[in-house]
C-alpha cells in the first residue's frame, strides 16, 4: 500500500484518484507521519468486500469448509447472473 502525505493528496487528488483506479489498490494517507485515512476506488472496494463475504461464507470459525461444492457453484453462478444484468 502506498503512503502519501495528506497535504500531497489534497493538492493532487485527481492524480491519486487515477492511481487508485489504475492499480485497484488503496492509498494510505498520513498526517504528521501517522496513518490517518485509507482511500480506495469504490469499484475496487466493492470487489474486495464481495470476496471477503464469500470467504466468510466458505469458512467457519475453525477454518473448515461450510458450503458444499454444489452450493458454491450455485452461489457463483447466481453472482455471475446478477452482474450480467446490470
Secondary structure, DSSP 8 states (H G I E B T S, - for coil): -EEEEHHHHHHTHHHHHHHHHHH---EEEEETTEEEEEE--HHHHHHHHHHHHHHHHHB-TTS-B-S-HHHHHHHHHHHHHHHHH-
